[in-house]
Amino acid sequence: MIRTVRLELARCQEFPEGSAAHGYELKLPLTSGGKLDRDTWLKHRQDSIFRRFWGDEEEHGHVRHRHHGWMLSFTPDNEDDEVIFRADDHRFAVGEYLSIKERDGVTRTFRIAALN
């Protein structure tokens, strides 16, 4: 089942309280237990999309699975992919945290703020 997951930037040096204005909305194929479902993704790749919001900036792309794991891809090539750290092992549930290595090379932590 494709679910909408809202990630918000967790506490960090730049944002000591975290930030609801910085994050992602992901459309992800999740199992009933909240794990990423590669089989569903294979059938619904076009529906597995994301929106990155960073203050006033907004970008869109596709969620992809490659031999290195789950990625957020802004373009069809691999040049600007962002890696979701240990995504295959992660349980997507409100209140949980996950890390994404972003295009600038910095790994940032995000809190799952909503799951629909």
TIDRENGU-649515 format. One record per residue (C-alpha): y, z, x; residue number from 0. Coordinates in nm, 4 decimals, decimal comma, always signed. Each point is the difference from the previous one (the first is absolute). Layout:
Y|Z|X|NUM $
...
# end
This chain:
+0,0000|+0,0000|+0,0000|0 $
+0,3477|-0,0891|+0,1296|1 $
+0,2242|+0,3091|+0,0027|2 $
+0,3656|+0,0483|+0,0911|3 $
+0,0571|+0,2499|+0,2804|4 $
+0,3491|+0,1225|+0,0882|5 $
+0,0463|+0,1237|+0,3561|6 $
+0,3102|+0,1907|+0,1043|7 $
+0,1014|+0,0812|+0,3558|8 $
-0,1217|+0,3453|+0,0995|9 $
+0,2023|+0,2469|+0,2032|10 $
+0,0972|-0,1318|+0,3404|11 $
+0,2743|+0,0469|+0,2568|12 $
+0,2269|-0,2560|-0,1667|13 $
-0,0646|+0,1381|-0,3526|14 $
-0,0843|+0,3736|+0,0259|15 $
-0,0621|+0,0218|-0,3766|16 $
-0,1739|-0,3377|-0,0247|17 $
+0,1496|-0,2825|-0,2055|18 $
-0,0771|-0,1415|-0,3429|19 $
+0,2279|-0,2957|+0,0866|20 $
-0,2291|-0,1147|+0,2828|21 $
-0,3555|-0,1085|-0,0638|22 $
-0,2385|-0,2427|-0,1626|23 $
-0,1434|-0,0899|-0,3382|24 $
-0,3483|-0,1372|+0,0519|25 $
-0,2321|-0,1739|-0,2450|26 $
-0,3380|+0,1043|+0,1373|27 $
-0,3623|-0,0517|-0,1005|28 $
-0,1293|+0,3558|-0,0333|29 $
-0,3338|+0,1437|-0,1012|30 $
-0,0164|+0,2757|-0,2620|31 $
-0,0077|+0,2444|+0,2936|32 $
+0,3268|-0,1335|+0,1416|33 $
-0,1419|-0,1954|+0,2962|34 $
+0,0952|-0,3568|+0,0862|35 $
-0,2466|-0,2473|-0,1517|36 $
-0,0509|-0,3081|+0,2191|37 $
-0,2221|-0,1764|-0,2585|38 $
+0,2699|+0,0241|-0,2674|39 $
+0,2589|-0,1126|+0,2554|40 $
-0,2093|-0,3113|+0,0751|41 $
+0,0107|-0,0928|-0,3698|42 $
+0,3685|+0,0908|-0,0545|43 $
+0,1775|-0,0742|+0,3287|44 $
+0,2967|-0,1567|-0,1782|45 $
+0,0543|+0,3236|-0,1969|46 $
-0,0049|+0,2220|+0,3105|47 $
+0,3699|-0,0016|+0,0826|48 $
+0,2626|+0,2435|+0,1192|49 $
+0,3709|+0,0681|-0,0016|50 $
+0,1657|+0,1754|+0,2923|51 $
+0,3262|+0,1747|-0,0892|52 $
+0,2162|+0,1388|+0,2773|53 $
+0,3317|+0,1224|-0,1293|54 $
+0,1728|-0,3086|-0,1405|55 $
-0,2471|-0,2431|+0,1595|56 $
-0,3084|-0,1326|-0,1747|57 $
-0,2851|-0,2214|+0,1241|58 $
-0,3250|-0,1226|-0,1538|59 $
-0,3399|-0,1044|+0,1287|60 $
-0,3760|+0,0119|-0,0481|61 $
-0,2579|+0,2671|+0,0727|62 $
-0,2672|-0,1515|+0,2239|63 $
-0,3299|+0,1073|+0,1474|64 $
-0,0855|-0,1313|+0,3432|65 $
-0,2559|+0,0963|+0,2615|66 $
+0,2433|+0,2694|+0,1241|67 $
+0,0323|+0,1556|-0,3454|68 $
+0,2625|+0,0013|-0,2747|69 $
+0,3390|-0,1549|+0,0675|70 $
+0,3307|-0,0576|-0,1727|71 $
+0,0917|-0,3599|+0,0728|72 $
+0,3483|-0,1424|-0,0505|73 $
-0,1024|-0,3557|+0,1031|74 $
-0,3287|-0,1947|+0,0054|75 $
-0,0381|+0,0369|+0,3780|76 $
-0,0843|+0,3270|+0,1778|77 $
+0,3305|+0,0253|+0,1853|78 $
+0,1642|+0,2670|-0,2158|79 $
-0,2915|+0,1892|-0,1520|80 $
+0,0342|+0,3725|-0,0514|81 $
-0,3206|+0,2010|+0,0356|82 $
-0,1035|+0,2721|-0,2454|83 $
-0,1607|+0,2576|+0,2309|84 $
-0,3650|+0,0754|-0,0882|85 $
+0,0447|-0,1546|-0,3448|86 $
-0,3748|-0,0513|-0,0532|87 $
-0,0552|+0,3776|+0,0300|88 $
+0,3050|+0,1062|-0,1960|89 $
-0,0009|+0,1342|-0,3568|90 $
+0,3060|-0,1150|-0,1937|91 $
+0,1128|+0,2932|-0,2141|92 $
+0,3409|+0,1482|-0,0860|93 $
+0,1093|+0,2460|+0,2664|94 $
-0,2146|-0,1483|+0,2777|95 $
+0,1562|-0,1421|+0,3167|96 $
-0,0689|-0,3174|+0,1923|97 $
+0,1465|-0,1745|+0,3021|98 $
+0,1143|-0,3581|+0,0444|99 $
+0,0728|-0,1605|+0,3356|100 $
+0,3048|-0,2065|-0,0895|101 $
+0,1294|-0,3219|+0,1533|102 $
+0,2332|+0,1865|+0,2342|103 $
-0,3055|+0,1628|+0,1602|104 $
+0,0756|+0,3444|-0,1452|105 $
-0,2697|+0,1784|-0,1993|106 $
+0,1554|+0,1747|-0,2982|107 $
-0,1586|+0,2414|-0,2448|108 $
+0,0352|-0,0460|-0,3747|109 $
-0,0870|+0,2225|-0,2950|110 $
-0,1721|-0,1437|-0,3041|111 $
+0,2608|+0,0809|-0,2653|112 $
-0,1549|-0,1801|-0,2992|113 $
-0,3196|-0,1776|-0,0996|114 $
-0,0158|-0,2138|-0,3153|115 $
# end
